Every structure is written in structure tokens, then in C-alpha cells.
């Protein structure tokens, strides 16, 4: 698979993983957030689609209620990666 194909599929993997996460208990914990970020950053950068999907996931997670530390981790990721 080419790098472009891998990136194309990466945002789909992130979205699919988030469905499983939200289906579990309706929110995201540290381990689950790290899982999503690891998927997104496995090539070392975030493309526009990965950012779009992560932004959507983060917004939904923030509506569902998060611990203060997970909320801060999301803020840090948004700032660091331009999400």
C-alpha cells in the first residue's frame, strides 16, 4: 500500500476506532485518546482528513463529559497539531 493510500485509510481507522470507543461507555478516557492519536500520528503528521475526523471526535467527546485531564490532553493535541 502506498503512503497516500495509507493516509487515506488512516482517517477511516480513526473514525472506526472512535465508534467502538463511544459505544463502550459514551466517552473517552486517556488510553482511548492515546489510541486515536497513535493511529493519526503513526506516519508522523496529521493530514487534513485526520484533523477533521479528530476535531469531530473531540467535539463529541467534550459534549459527553470528560475528566479534566483528558480535556486538557485534547486541548494540548489541538494546539500542537492544529486540530
mmCIF file of the N, C-alpha and C atoms, coordinates in Angstrom:
data_MODEL
# 
_entry.id   MODEL 
# 
loop_
_atom_site.group_PDB 
_atom_site.id 
_atom_site.type_symbol 
_atom_site.label_atom_id 
_atom_site.label_alt_id 
_atom_site.label_comp_id 
_atom_site.label_asym_id 
_atom_site.label_entity_id 
_atom_site.label_seq_id 
_atom_site.pdbx_PDB_ins_code 
_atom_site.Cartn_x 
_atom_site.Cartn_y 
_atom_site.Cartn_z 
_atom_site.occupancy 
_atom_site.B_iso_or_equiv 
_atom_site.pdbx_formal_charge 
_atom_site.auth_seq_id 
_atom_site.auth_comp_id 
_atom_site.auth_asym_id 
_atom_site.auth_atom_id 
_atom_site.pdbx_PDB_model_num 
ATOM 1   N N  . UNK A 1 1  ? 0.852   -1.178 0.000  1.00 0.00 ? 1  UNK A N  1 
ATOM 2   C CA . UNK A 1 1  ? 0.000   0.000  0.000  1.00 0.00 ? 1  UNK A CA 1 
ATOM 3   C C  . UNK A 1 1  ? 0.895   1.237  0.000  1.00 0.00 ? 1  UNK A C  1 
ATOM 4   N N  . UNK A 1 2  ? 0.576   2.214  -0.829 1.00 0.00 ? 2  UNK A N  1 
ATOM 5   C CA . UNK A 1 2  ? 1.359   3.438  -0.909 1.00 0.00 ? 2  UNK A CA 1 
ATOM 6   C C  . UNK A 1 2  ? 1.081   4.315  0.303  1.00 0.00 ? 2  UNK A C  1 
ATOM 7   N N  . UNK A 1 3  ? 1.942   5.300  0.518  1.00 0.00 ? 3  UNK A N  1 
ATOM 8   C CA . UNK A 1 3  ? 1.750   6.220  1.642  1.00 0.00 ? 3  UNK A CA 1 
ATOM 9   C C  . UNK A 1 3  ? 0.432   6.976  1.493  1.00 0.00 ? 3  UNK A C  1 
ATOM 10  N N  . UNK A 1 4  ? 0.094   7.384  0.285  1.00 0.00 ? 4  UNK A N  1 
ATOM 11  C CA . UNK A 1 4  ? -1.170  8.103  0.061  1.00 0.00 ? 4  UNK A CA 1 
ATOM 12  C C  . UNK A 1 4  ? -2.363  7.220  0.403  1.00 0.00 ? 4  UNK A C  1 
ATOM 13  N N  . UNK A 1 5  ? -2.304  5.941  0.027  1.00 0.00 ? 5  UNK A N  1 
ATOM 14  C CA . UNK A 1 5  ? -3.397  5.015  0.362  1.00 0.00 ? 5  UNK A CA 1 
ATOM 15  C C  . UNK A 1 5  ? -3.476  4.790  1.865  1.00 0.00 ? 5  UNK A C  1 
ATOM 16  N N  . UNK A 1 6  ? -2.308  4.686  2.512  1.00 0.00 ? 6  UNK A N  1 
ATOM 17  C CA . UNK A 1 6  ? -2.277  4.500  3.960  1.00 0.00 ? 6  UNK A CA 1 
ATOM 18  C C  . UNK A 1 6  ? -2.897  5.695  4.664  1.00 0.00 ? 6  UNK A C  1 
ATOM 19  N N  . UNK A 1 7  ? -2.572  6.921  4.226  1.00 0.00 ? 7  UNK A N  1 
ATOM 20  C CA . UNK A 1 7  ? -3.160  8.110  4.824  1.00 0.00 ? 7  UNK A CA 1 
ATOM 21  C C  . UNK A 1 7  ? -4.655  8.163  4.562  1.00 0.00 ? 7  UNK A C  1 
ATOM 22  N N  . UNK A 1 8  ? -5.075  7.743  3.378  1.00 0.00 ? 8  UNK A N  1 
ATOM 23  C CA . UNK A 1 8  ? -6.486  7.751  3.047  1.00 0.00 ? 8  UNK A CA 1 
ATOM 24  C C  . UNK A 1 8  ? -7.248  6.835  4.013  1.00 0.00 ? 8  UNK A C  1 
ATOM 25  N N  . UNK A 1 9  ? -6.659  5.719  4.328  1.00 0.00 ? 9  UNK A N  1 
ATOM 26  C CA . UNK A 1 9  ? -7.315  4.770  5.215  1.00 0.00 ? 9  UNK A CA 1 
ATOM 27  C C  . UNK A 1 9  ? -7.156  5.147  6.685  1.00 0.00 ? 9  UNK A C  1 
ATOM 28  N N  . UNK A 1 10 ? -6.178  5.926  7.014  1.00 0.00 ? 10 UNK A N  1 
ATOM 29  C CA . UNK A 1 10 ? -5.924  6.286  8.402  1.00 0.00 ? 10 UNK A CA 1 
ATOM 30  C C  . UNK A 1 10 ? -7.122  6.990  9.033  1.00 0.00 ? 10 UNK A C  1 
ATOM 31  N N  . UNK A 1 11 ? -7.703  7.963  8.348  1.00 0.00 ? 11 UNK A N  1 
ATOM 32  C CA . UNK A 1 11 ? -8.825  8.677  8.946  1.00 0.00 ? 11 UNK A CA 1 
ATOM 33  C C  . UNK A 1 11 ? -10.034 7.761  9.109  1.00 0.00 ? 11 UNK A C  1 
ATOM 34  N N  . UNK A 1 12 ? -10.163 6.766  8.231  1.00 0.00 ? 12 UNK A N  1 
ATOM 35  C CA . UNK A 1 12 ? -11.246 5.794  8.385  1.00 0.00 ? 12 UNK A CA 1 
ATOM 36  C C  . UNK A 1 12 ? -11.006 4.905  9.601  1.00 0.00 ? 12 UNK A C  1 
ATOM 37  N N  . UNK A 1 13 ? -9.761  4.524  9.836  1.00 0.00 ? 13 UNK A N  1 
ATOM 38  C CA . UNK A 1 13 ? -9.423  3.742  11.029 1.00 0.00 ? 13 UNK A CA 1 
ATOM 39  C C  . UNK A 1 13 ? -9.711  4.529  12.302 1.00 0.00 ? 13 UNK A C  1 
ATOM 40  N N  . UNK A 1 14 ? -9.385  5.814  12.286 1.00 0.00 ? 14 UNK A N  1 
ATOM 41  C CA . UNK A 1 14 ? -9.631  6.670  13.441 1.00 0.00 ? 14 UNK A CA 1 
ATOM 42  C C  . UNK A 1 14 ? -11.132 6.757  13.707 1.00 0.00 ? 14 UNK A C  1 
ATOM 43  N N  . UNK A 1 15 ? -11.904 6.983  12.664 1.00 0.00 ? 15 UNK A N  1 
ATOM 44  C CA . UNK A 1 15 ? -13.360 7.080  12.814 1.00 0.00 ? 15 UNK A CA 1 
ATOM 45  C C  . UNK A 1 15 ? -13.948 5.776  13.326 1.00 0.00 ? 15 UNK A C  1 
ATOM 46  N N  . UNK A 1 16 ? -13.492 4.655  12.782 1.00 0.00 ? 16 UNK A N  1 
ATOM 47  C CA . UNK A 1 16 ? -13.993 3.346  13.220 1.00 0.00 ? 16 UNK A CA 1 
ATOM 48  C C  . UNK A 1 16 ? -13.627 3.081  14.674 1.00 0.00 ? 16 UNK A C  1 
ATOM 49  N N  . UNK A 1 17 ? -12.410 3.409  15.055 1.00 0.00 ? 17 UNK A N  1 
ATOM 50  C CA . UNK A 1 17 ? -11.996 3.221  16.445 1.00 0.00 ? 17 UNK A CA 1 
ATOM 51  C C  . UNK A 1 17 ? -12.841 4.076  17.384 1.00 0.00 ? 17 UNK A C  1 
ATOM 52  N N  . UNK A 1 18 ? -13.182 5.279  16.949 1.00 0.00 ? 18 UNK A N  1 
ATOM 53  C CA . UNK A 1 18 ? -13.985 6.156  17.808 1.00 0.00 ? 18 UNK A CA 1 
ATOM 54  C C  . UNK A 1 18 ? -15.395 5.604  18.010 1.00 0.00 ? 18 UNK A C  1 
ATOM 55  N N  . UNK A 1 19 ? -15.935 4.936  17.003 1.00 0.00 ? 19 UNK A N  1 
ATOM 56  C CA . UNK A 1 19 ? -17.260 4.325  17.143 1.00 0.00 ? 19 UNK A CA 1 
ATOM 57  C C  . UNK A 1 19 ? -17.226 3.278  18.247 1.00 0.00 ? 19 UNK A C  1 
ATOM 58  N N  . UNK A 1 20 ? -16.195 2.439  18.239 1.00 0.00 ? 20 UNK A N  1 
ATOM 59  C CA . UNK A 1 20 ? -16.063 1.418  19.290 1.00 0.00 ? 20 UNK A CA 1 
ATOM 60  C C  . UNK A 1 20 ? -15.899 2.070  20.660 1.00 0.00 ? 20 UNK A C  1 
ATOM 61  N N  . UNK A 1 21 ? -15.126 3.146  20.707 1.00 0.00 ? 21 UNK A N  1 
ATOM 62  C CA . UNK A 1 21 ? -14.886 3.839  21.980 1.00 0.00 ? 21 UNK A CA 1 
ATOM 63  C C  . UNK A 1 21 ? -16.181 4.414  22.532 1.00 0.00 ? 21 UNK A C  1 
ATOM 64  N N  . UNK A 1 22 ? -16.919 5.138  21.715 1.00 0.00 ? 22 UNK A N  1 
ATOM 65  C CA . UNK A 1 22 ? -18.165 5.741  22.181 1.00 0.00 ? 22 UNK A CA 1 
ATOM 66  C C  . UNK A 1 22 ? -19.216 4.684  22.499 1.00 0.00 ? 22 UNK A C  1 
ATOM 67  N N  . UNK A 1 23 ? -19.203 3.574  21.770 1.00 0.00 ? 23 UNK A N  1 
ATOM 68  C CA . UNK A 1 23 ? -20.177 2.506  22.035 1.00 0.00 ? 23 UNK A CA 1 
ATOM 69  C C  . UNK A 1 23 ? -19.909 1.848  23.391 1.00 0.00 ? 23 UNK A C  1 
ATOM 70  N N  . UNK A 1 24 ? -18.678 1.888  23.831 1.00 0.00 ? 24 UNK A N  1 
ATOM 71  C CA . UNK A 1 24 ? -18.298 1.266  25.095 1.00 0.00 ? 24 UNK A CA 1 
ATOM 72  C C  . UNK A 1 24 ? -18.987 1.936  26.282 1.00 0.00 ? 24 UNK A C  1 
ATOM 73  N N  . UNK A 1 25 ? -18.770 3.256  26.433 1.00 0.00 ? 25 UNK A N  1 
ATOM 74  C CA . UNK A 1 25 ? -19.366 3.950  27.585 1.00 0.00 ? 25 UNK A CA 1 
ATOM 75  C C  . UNK A 1 25 ? -19.766 5.390  27.280 1.00 0.00 ? 25 UNK A C  1 
ATOM 76  N N  . UNK A 1 26 ? -19.683 5.789  26.028 1.00 0.00 ? 26 UNK A N  1 
ATOM 77  C CA . UNK A 1 26 ? -20.133 7.111  25.622 1.00 0.00 ? 26 UNK A CA 1 
ATOM 78  C C  . UNK A 1 26 ? -19.137 8.237  25.823 1.00 0.00 ? 26 UNK A C  1 
ATOM 79  N N  . UNK A 1 27 ? -17.930 7.921  26.266 1.00 0.00 ? 27 UNK A N  1 
ATOM 80  C CA . UNK A 1 27 ? -16.921 8.953  26.489 1.00 0.00 ? 27 UNK A CA 1 
ATOM 81  C C  . UNK A 1 27 ? -15.535 8.399  26.163 1.00 0.00 ? 27 UNK A C  1 
ATOM 82  N N  . UNK A 1 28 ? -14.525 9.241  26.327 1.00 0.00 ? 28 UNK A N  1 
ATOM 83  C CA . UNK A 1 28 ? -13.145 8.858  26.019 1.00 0.00 ? 28 UNK A CA 1 
ATOM 84  C C  . UNK A 1 28 ? -12.288 9.024  27.260 1.00 0.00 ? 28 UNK A C  1 
ATOM 85  N N  . UNK A 1 29 ? -11.464 8.014  27.548 1.00 0.00 ? 29 UNK A N  1 
ATOM 86  C CA . UNK A 1 29 ? -10.504 8.126  28.640 1.00 0.00 ? 29 UNK A CA 1 
ATOM 87  C C  . UNK A 1 29 ? -9.101  8.318  28.049 1.00 0.00 ? 29 UNK A C  1 
ATOM 88  N N  . UNK A 1 30 ? -8.098  8.414  28.922 1.00 0.00 ? 30 UNK A N  1 
ATOM 89  C CA . UNK A 1 30 ? -6.721  8.660  28.453 1.00 0.00 ? 30 UNK A CA 1 
ATOM 90  C C  . UNK A 1 30 ? -6.240  7.589  27.481 1.00 0.00 ? 30 UNK A C  1 
ATOM 91  N N  . UNK A 1 31 ? -6.446  6.348  27.816 1.00 0.00 ? 31 UNK A N  1 
ATOM 92  C CA . UNK A 1 31 ? -5.965  5.253  26.975 1.00 0.00 ? 31 UNK A CA 1 
ATOM 93  C C  . UNK A 1 31 ? -6.625  5.301  25.596 1.00 0.00 ? 31 UNK A C  1 
ATOM 94  N N  . UNK A 1 32 ? -7.908  5.563  25.555 1.00 0.00 ? 32 UNK A N  1 
ATOM 95  C CA . UNK A 1 32 ? -8.628  5.628  24.281 1.00 0.00 ? 32 UNK A CA 1 
ATOM 96  C C  . UNK A 1 32 ? -8.179  6.829  23.455 1.00 0.00 ? 32 UNK A C  1 
ATOM 97  N N  . UNK A 1 33 ? -7.962  7.960  24.104 1.00 0.00 ? 33 UNK A N  1 
ATOM 98  C CA . UNK A 1 33 ? -7.466  9.137  23.397 1.00 0.00 ? 33 UNK A CA 1 
ATOM 99  C C  . UNK A 1 33 ? -6.082  8.873  22.820 1.00 0.00 ? 33 UNK A C  1 
ATOM 100 N N  . UNK A 1 34 ? -5.225  8.248  23.610 1.00 0.00 ? 34 UNK A N  1 
ATOM 101 C CA . UNK A 1 34 ? -3.891  7.904  23.120 1.00 0.00 ? 34 UNK A CA 1 
ATOM 102 C C  . UNK A 1 34 ? -3.965  6.960  21.927 1.00 0.00 ? 34 UNK A C  1 
ATOM 103 N N  . UNK A 1 35 ? -4.910  6.023  21.954 1.00 0.00 ? 35 UNK A N  1 
ATOM 104 C CA . UNK A 1 35 ? -5.093  5.098  20.838 1.00 0.00 ? 35 UNK A CA 1 
ATOM 105 C C  . UNK A 1 35 ? -5.432  5.864  19.555 1.00 0.00 ? 35 UNK A C  1 
ATOM 106 N N  . UNK A 1 36 ? -6.349  6.808  19.649 1.00 0.00 ? 36 UNK A N  1 
ATOM 107 C CA . UNK A 1 36 ? -6.744  7.594  18.480 1.00 0.00 ? 36 UNK A CA 1 
ATOM 108 C C  . UNK A 1 36 ? -5.577  8.429  17.955 1.00 0.00 ? 36 UNK A C  1 
ATOM 109 N N  . UNK A 1 37 ? -4.863  9.068  18.866 1.00 0.00 ? 37 UNK A N  1 
ATOM 110 C CA . UNK A 1 37 ? -3.725  9.898  18.449 1.00 0.00 ? 37 UNK A CA 1 
ATOM 111 C C  . UNK A 1 37 ? -2.598  9.052  17.849 1.00 0.00 ? 37 UNK A C  1 
ATOM 112 N N  . UNK A 1 38 ? -2.390  7.863  18.384 1.00 0.00 ? 38 UNK A N  1 
ATOM 113 C CA . UNK A 1 38 ? -1.371  6.966  17.830 1.00 0.00 ? 38 UNK A CA 1 
ATOM 114 C C  . UNK A 1 38 ? -1.717  6.576  16.399 1.00 0.00 ? 38 UNK A C  1 
ATOM 115 N N  . UNK A 1 39 ? -2.979  6.246  16.157 1.00 0.00 ? 39 UNK A N  1 
ATOM 116 C CA . UNK A 1 39 ? -3.412  5.938  14.792 1.00 0.00 ? 39 UNK A CA 1 
ATOM 117 C C  . UNK A 1 39 ? -3.159  7.124  13.859 1.00 0.00 ? 39 UNK A C  1 
ATOM 118 N N  . UNK A 1 40 ? -3.531  8.310  14.324 1.00 0.00 ? 40 UNK A N  1 
ATOM 119 C CA . UNK A 1 40 ? -3.408  9.501  13.494 1.00 0.00 ? 40 UNK A CA 1 
ATOM 120 C C  . UNK A 1 40 ? -1.956  9.881  13.230 1.00 0.00 ? 40 UNK A C  1 
ATOM 121 N N  . UNK A 1 41 ? -1.102  9.646  14.198 1.00 0.00 ? 41 UNK A N  1 
ATOM 122 C CA . UNK A 1 41 ? 0.285   10.114 14.098 1.00 0.00 ? 41 UNK A CA 1 
ATOM 123 C C  . UNK A 1 41 ? 1.280   9.029  13.692 1.00 0.00 ? 41 UNK A C  1 
ATOM 124 N N  . UNK A 1 42 ? 0.790   7.891  13.284 1.00 0.00 ? 42 UNK A N  1 
ATOM 125 C CA . UNK A 1 42 ? 1.743   6.806  13.003 1.00 0.00 ? 42 UNK A CA 1 
ATOM 126 C C  . UNK A 1 42 ? 2.689   7.136  11.860 1.00 0.00 ? 42 UNK A C  1 
ATOM 127 N N  . UNK A 1 43 ? 2.307   8.057  10.976 1.00 0.00 ? 43 UNK A N  1 
ATOM 128 C CA . UNK A 1 43 ? 3.226   8.483  9.914  1.00 0.00 ? 43 UNK A CA 1 
ATOM 129 C C  . UNK A 1 43 ? 3.958   9.769  10.286 1.00 0.00 ? 43 UNK A C  1 
ATOM 130 N N  . UNK A 1 44 ? 3.745   10.247 11.503 1.00 0.00 ? 44 UNK A N  1 
ATOM 131 C CA . UNK A 1 44 ? 4.473   11.413 11.991 1.00 0.00 ? 44 UNK A CA 1 
ATOM 132 C C  . UNK A 1 44 ? 3.795   12.745 11.787 1.00 0.00 ? 44 UNK A C  1 
ATOM 133 N N  . UNK A 1 45 ? 2.649   12.759 11.105 1.00 0.00 ? 45 UNK A N  1 
ATOM 134 C CA . UNK A 1 45 ? 1.956   14.021 10.865 1.00 0.00 ? 45 UNK A CA 1 
ATOM 135 C C  . UNK A 1 45 ? 0.460   13.781 10.711 1.00 0.00 ? 45 UNK A C  1 
ATOM 136 N N  . UNK A 1 46 ? -0.300  14.851 10.819 1.00 0.00 ? 46 UNK A N  1 
ATOM 137 C CA . UNK A 1 46 ? -1.749  14.770 10.624 1.00 0.00 ? 46 UNK A CA 1 
ATOM 138 C C  . UNK A 1 46 ? -2.114  15.469 9.332  1.00 0.00 ? 46 UNK A C  1 
ATOM 139 N N  . UNK A 1 47 ? -2.821  14.764 8.463  1.00 0.00 ? 47 UNK A N  1 
ATOM 140 C CA . UNK A 1 47 ? -3.300  15.408 7.245  1.00 0.00 ? 47 UNK A CA 1 
ATOM 141 C C  . UNK A 1 47 ? -4.656  16.057 7.536  1.00 0.00 ? 47 UNK A C  1 
ATOM 142 N N  . UNK A 1 48 ? -5.202  16.741 6.560  1.00 0.00 ? 48 UNK A N  1 
ATOM 143 C CA . UNK A 1 48 ? -6.447  17.490 6.748  1.00 0.00 ? 48 UNK A CA 1 
ATOM 144 C C  . UNK A 1 48 ? -7.612  16.584 7.150  1.00 0.00 ? 48 UNK A C  1 
ATOM 145 N N  . UNK A 1 49 ? -7.701  15.398 6.568  1.00 0.00 ? 49 UNK A N  1 
ATOM 146 C CA . UNK A 1 49 ? -8.797  14.481 6.897  1.00 0.00 ? 49 UNK A CA 1 
ATOM 147 C C  . UNK A 1 49 ? -8.669  13.945 8.315  1.00 0.00 ? 49 UNK A C  1 
ATOM 148 N N  . UNK A 1 50 ? -7.465  13.622 8.720  1.00 0.00 ? 50 UNK A N  1 
ATOM 149 C CA . UNK A 1 50 ? -7.245  13.149 10.094 1.00 0.00 ? 50 UNK A CA 1 
ATOM 150 C C  . UNK A 1 50 ? -7.618  14.246 11.089 1.00 0.00 ? 50 UNK A C  1 
ATOM 151 N N  . UNK A 1 51 ? -7.229  15.481 10.787 1.00 0.00 ? 51 UNK A N  1 
ATOM 152 C CA . UNK A 1 51 ? -7.582  16.604 11.663 1.00 0.00 ? 51 UNK A CA 1 
ATOM 153 C C  . UNK A 1 51 ? -9.090  16.797 11.731 1.00 0.00 ? 51 UNK A C  1 
ATOM 154 N N  . UNK A 1 52 ? -9.750  16.688 10.581 1.00 0.00 ? 52 UNK A N  1 
ATOM 155 C CA . UNK A 1 52 ? -11.201 16.854 10.535 1.00 0.00 ? 52 UNK A CA 1 
ATOM 156 C C  . UNK A 1 52 ? -11.891 15.798 11.391 1.00 0.00 ? 52 UNK A C  1 
ATOM 157 N N  . UNK A 1 53 ? -11.470 14.544 11.240 1.00 0.00 ? 53 UNK A N  1 
ATOM 158 C CA . UNK A 1 53 ? -12.080 13.451 11.999 1.00 0.00 ? 53 UNK A CA 1 
ATOM 159 C C  . UNK A 1 53 ? -11.793 13.618 13.490 1.00 0.00 ? 53 UNK A C  1 
ATOM 160 N N  . UNK A 1 54 ? -10.565 13.927 13.842 1.00 0.00 ? 54 UNK A N  1 
ATOM 161 C CA . UNK A 1 54 ? -10.229 14.109 15.259 1.00 0.00 ? 54 UNK A CA 1 
ATOM 162 C C  . UNK A 1 54 ? -11.002 15.281 15.861 1.00 0.00 ? 54 UNK A C  1 
ATOM 163 N N  . UNK A 1 55 ? -11.138 16.365 15.125 1.00 0.00 ? 55 UNK A N  1 
ATOM 164 C CA . UNK A 1 55 ? -11.893 17.511 15.625 1.00 0.00 ? 55 UNK A CA 1 
ATOM 165 C C  . UNK A 1 55 ? -13.337 17.112 15.925 1.00 0.00 ? 55 UNK A C  1 
ATOM 166 N N  . UNK A 1 56 ? -13.921 16.354 15.042 1.00 0.00 ? 56 UNK A N  1 
ATOM 167 C CA . UNK A 1 56 ? -15.289 15.889 15.236 1.00 0.00 ? 56 UNK A CA 1 
ATOM 168 C C  . UNK A 1 56 ? -15.389 14.983 16.465 1.00 0.00 ? 56 UNK A C  1 
ATOM 169 N N  . UNK A 1 57 ? -14.437 14.086 16.612 1.00 0.00 ? 57 UNK A N  1 
ATOM 170 C CA . UNK A 1 57 ? -14.421 13.179 17.763 1.00 0.00 ? 57 UNK A CA 1 
ATOM 171 C C  . UNK A 1 57 ? -14.240 13.978 19.051 1.00 0.00 ? 57 UNK A C  1 
ATOM 172 N N  . UNK A 1 58 ? -13.290 14.901 19.053 1.00 0.00 ? 58 UNK A N  1 
ATOM 173 C CA . UNK A 1 58 ? -13.042 15.705 20.254 1.00 0.00 ? 58 UNK A CA 1 
ATOM 174 C C  . UNK A 1 58 ? -14.276 16.507 20.631 1.00 0.00 ? 58 UNK A C  1 
ATOM 175 N N  . UNK A 1 59 ? -14.922 17.103 19.653 1.00 0.00 ? 59 UNK A N  1 
ATOM 176 C CA . UNK A 1 59 ? -16.127 17.900 19.929 1.00 0.00 ? 59 UNK A CA 1 
ATOM 177 C C  . UNK A 1 59 ? -17.215 17.036 20.546 1.00 0.00 ? 59 UNK A C  1 
ATOM 178 N N  . UNK A 1 60 ? -17.415 15.863 19.983 1.00 0.00 ? 60 UNK A N  1 
ATOM 179 C CA . UNK A 1 60 ? -18.427 14.955 20.534 1.00 0.00 ? 60 UNK A CA 1 
ATOM 180 C C  . UNK A 1 60 ? -18.053 14.521 21.951 1.00 0.00 ? 60 UNK A C  1 
ATOM 181 N N  . UNK A 1 61 ? -16.793 14.217 22.167 1.00 0.00 ? 61 UNK A N  1 
ATOM 182 C CA . UNK A 1 61 ? -16.337 13.784 23.488 1.00 0.00 ? 61 UNK A CA 1 
ATOM 183 C C  . UNK A 1 61 ? -16.535 14.891 24.522 1.00 0.00 ? 61 UNK A C  1 
ATOM 184 N N  . UNK A 1 62 ? -16.254 16.119 24.139 1.00 0.00 ? 62 UNK A N  1 
ATOM 185 C CA . UNK A 1 62 ? -16.407 17.240 25.070 1.00 0.00 ? 62 UNK A CA 1 
ATOM 186 C C  . UNK A 1 62 ? -17.859 17.429 25.480 1.00 0.00 ? 62 UNK A C  1 
ATOM 187 N N  . UNK A 1 63 ? -18.769 17.111 24.599 1.00 0.00 ? 63 UNK A N  1 
ATOM 188 C CA . UNK A 1 63 ? -20.196 17.213 24.922 1.00 0.00 ? 63 UNK A CA 1 
ATOM 189 C C  . UNK A 1 63 ? -20.638 16.130 25.896 1.00 0.00 ? 63 UNK A C  1 
ATOM 190 N N  . UNK A 1 64 ? -19.932 15.001 25.892 1.00 0.00 ? 64 UNK A N  1 
ATOM 191 C CA . UNK A 1 64 ? -20.338 13.863 26.716 1.00 0.00 ? 64 UNK A CA 1 
ATOM 192 C C  . UNK A 1 64 ? -19.778 13.929 28.132 1.00 0.00 ? 64 UNK A C  1 
ATOM 193 N N  . UNK A 1 65 ? -18.895 14.837 28.383 1.00 0.00 ? 65 UNK A N  1 
ATOM 194 C CA . UNK A 1 65 ? -18.294 14.942 29.705 1.00 0.00 ? 65 UNK A CA 1 
ATOM 195 C C  . UNK A 1 65 ? -16.984 14.192 29.772 1.00 0.00 ? 65 UNK A C  1 
ATOM 196 N N  . UNK A 1 66 ? -15.956 14.880 30.194 1.00 0.00 ? 66 UNK A N  1 
ATOM 197 C CA . UNK A 1 66 ? -14.615 14.311 30.278 1.00 0.00 ? 66 UNK A CA 1 
ATOM 198 C C  . UNK A 1 66 ? -13.970 14.670 31.598 1.00 0.00 ? 66 UNK A C  1 
ATOM 199 N N  . UNK A 1 67 ? -12.994 13.884 31.981 1.00 0.00 ? 67 UNK A N  1 
ATOM 200 C CA . UNK A 1 67 ? -12.190 14.278 33.133 1.00 0.00 ? 67 UNK A CA 1 
ATOM 201 C C  . UNK A 1 67 ? -11.382 15.517 32.733 1.00 0.00 ? 67 UNK A C  1 
ATOM 202 N N  . UNK A 1 68 ? -10.996 16.281 33.732 1.00 0.00 ? 68 UNK A N  1 
ATOM 203 C CA . UNK A 1 68 ? -10.225 17.499 33.468 1.00 0.00 ? 68 UNK A CA 1 
ATOM 204 C C  . UNK A 1 68 ? -8.907  17.178 32.755 1.00 0.00 ? 68 UNK A C  1 
ATOM 205 N N  . UNK A 1 69 ? -8.295  16.071 33.104 1.00 0.00 ? 69 UNK A N  1 
ATOM 206 C CA . UNK A 1 69 ? -7.007  15.731 32.492 1.00 0.00 ? 69 UNK A CA 1 
ATOM 207 C C  . UNK A 1 69 ? -7.160  15.307 31.026 1.00 0.00 ? 69 UNK A C  1 
ATOM 208 N N  . UNK A 1 70 ? -8.237  14.609 30.690 1.00 0.00 ? 70 UNK A N  1 
ATOM 209 C CA . UNK A 1 70 ? -8.465  14.234 29.293 1.00 0.00 ? 70 UNK A CA 1 
ATOM 210 C C  . UNK A 1 70 ? -8.826  15.474 28.480 1.00 0.00 ? 70 UNK A C  1 
ATOM 211 N N  . UNK A 1 71 ? -9.636  16.345 29.058 1.00 0.00 ? 71 UNK A N  1 
ATOM 212 C CA . UNK A 1 71 ? -9.989  17.596 28.381 1.00 0.00 ? 71 UNK A CA 1 
ATOM 213 C C  . UNK A 1 71 ? -8.720  18.409 28.074 1.00 0.00 ? 71 UNK A C  1 
ATOM 214 N N  . UNK A 1 72 ? -7.799  18.466 29.035 1.00 0.00 ? 72 UNK A N  1 
ATOM 215 C CA . UNK A 1 72 ? -6.545  19.198 28.837 1.00 0.00 ? 72 UNK A CA 1 
ATOM 216 C C  . UNK A 1 72 ? -5.688  18.525 27.769 1.00 0.00 ? 72 UNK A C  1 
ATOM 217 N N  . UNK A 1 73 ? -5.656  17.202 27.765 1.00 0.00 ? 73 UNK A N  1 
ATOM 218 C CA . UNK A 1 73 ? -4.880  16.472 26.747 1.00 0.00 ? 73 UNK A CA 1 
ATOM 219 C C  . UNK A 1 73 ? -5.418  16.772 25.353 1.00 0.00 ? 73 UNK A C  1 
ATOM 220 N N  . UNK A 1 74 ? -6.746  16.871 25.226 1.00 0.00 ? 74 UNK A N  1 
ATOM 221 C CA . UNK A 1 74 ? -7.335  17.221 23.927 1.00 0.00 ? 74 UNK A CA 1 
ATOM 222 C C  . UNK A 1 74 ? -6.956  18.639 23.531 1.00 0.00 ? 74 UNK A C  1 
ATOM 223 N N  . UNK A 1 75 ? -7.003  19.574 24.480 1.00 0.00 ? 75 UNK A N  1 
ATOM 224 C CA . UNK A 1 75 ? -6.594  20.959 24.183 1.00 0.00 ? 75 UNK A CA 1 
ATOM 225 C C  . UNK A 1 75 ? -5.148  20.992 23.706 1.00 0.00 ? 75 UNK A C  1 
ATOM 226 N N  . UNK A 1 76 ? -4.292  20.250 24.409 1.00 0.00 ? 76 UNK A N  1 
ATOM 227 C CA . UNK A 1 76 ? -2.873  20.205 24.039 1.00 0.00 ? 76 UNK A CA 1 
ATOM 228 C C  . UNK A 1 76 ? -2.686  19.643 22.628 1.00 0.00 ? 76 UNK A C  1 
ATOM 229 N N  . UNK A 1 77 ? -3.427  18.566 22.311 1.00 0.00 ? 77 UNK A N  1 
ATOM 230 C CA . UNK A 1 77 ? -3.327  17.961 20.975 1.00 0.00 ? 77 UNK A CA 1 
ATOM 231 C C  . UNK A 1 77 ? -3.829  18.930 19.908 1.00 0.00 ? 77 UNK A C  1 
ATOM 232 N N  . UNK A 1 78 ? -4.921  19.631 20.212 1.00 0.00 ? 78 UNK A N  1 
ATOM 233 C CA . UNK A 1 78 ? -5.446  20.617 19.247 1.00 0.00 ? 78 UNK A CA 1 
ATOM 234 C C  . UNK A 1 78 ? -4.406  21.694 18.976 1.00 0.00 ? 78 UNK A C  1 
ATOM 235 N N  . UNK A 1 79 ? -3.803  22.200 20.028 1.00 0.00 ? 79 UNK A N  1 
ATOM 236 C CA . UNK A 1 79 ? -2.814  23.263 19.870 1.00 0.00 ? 79 UNK A CA 1 
ATOM 237 C C  . UNK A 1 79 ? -1.565  22.763 19.146 1.00 0.00 ? 79 UNK A C  1 
ATOM 238 N N  . UNK A 1 80 ? -1.053  21.639 19.562 1.00 0.00 ? 80 UNK A N  1 
ATOM 239 C CA . UNK A 1 80 ? 0.191   21.117 18.991 1.00 0.00 ? 80 UNK A CA 1 
ATOM 240 C C  . UNK A 1 80 ? 0.037   20.733 17.520 1.00 0.00 ? 80 UNK A C  1 
ATOM 241 N N  . UNK A 1 81 ? -1.120  20.168 17.156 1.00 0.00 ? 81 UNK A N  1 
ATOM 242 C CA . UNK A 1 81 ? -1.284  19.622 15.808 1.00 0.00 ? 81 UNK A CA 1 
ATOM 243 C C  . UNK A 1 81 ? -2.245  20.418 14.931 1.00 0.00 ? 81 UNK A C  1 
ATOM 244 N N  . UNK A 1 82 ? -2.740  21.538 15.435 1.00 0.00 ? 82 UNK A N  1 
ATOM 245 C CA . UNK A 1 82 ? -3.633  22.370 14.634 1.00 0.00 ? 82 UNK A CA 1 
ATOM 246 C C  . UNK A 1 82 ? -4.965  21.709 14.324 1.00 0.00 ? 82 UNK A C  1 
ATOM 247 N N  . UNK A 1 83 ? -5.490  21.006 15.297 1.00 0.00 ? 83 UNK A N  1 
ATOM 248 C CA . UNK A 1 83 ? -6.780  20.306 15.120 1.00 0.00 ? 83 UNK A CA 1 
ATOM 249 C C  . UNK A 1 83 ? -7.909  21.272 15.407 1.00 0.00 ? 83 UNK A C  1 
# 
